Amino acid sequence: MDYTKLDHYRQVIETILSEYASLPYSYANIQSEVVFDRSRVGAASLKETRYLWMDIGWDGECLRHATRSPHSWLSGSYSLN
């Protein structure tokens, strides 16, 4: 496997997610954070990476929080709790 190409794709994914997460919500004080796990314990390969997207903040007096999975990123569907 060409790990150079894989590392390039990984960097592209991290850049896109980081830039998208930096966009502010227009309707509430909600912050987005993306967590990158590059050193997954027990992974089949040291080259595996996991990603976690979190939204947390206040919408008026309500605490809102959500995590997004890769499936929801692709479908565009998730809900703030």
Residue pairs with C-beta under 8 A, 6 or more apart in sequence:
3 47
6 47
7 47
10 49
13 51
14 34
14 36
14 51
17 34
17 51
17 53
18 34
20 32
21 32
21 33
21 34
21 53
22 32
23 32
25 32
25 57
27 59
28 57
28 58
28 59
28 60
28 64
29 57
29 58
29 59
30 55
30 56
30 57
30 58
30 59
30 64
30 80
31 55
31 56
31 57
32 53
32 54
32 55
33 53
33 54
33 56
34 51
34 52
34 53
34 54
35 51
35 52
35 53
35 54
36 49
36 50
36 51
37 49
37 50
37 51
37 52
38 49
39 46
40 48
40 49
40 50
51 70
52 67
53 67
53 68
53 73
54 65
54 66
54 67
54 68
55 64
55 65
55 66
55 67
55 68
55 80
56 63
56 64
56 65
56 66
57 63
57 64
58 64
59 80
64 80
64 81
65 80
65 81
66 78
66 79
66 80
66 81
68 78
69 78
72 78
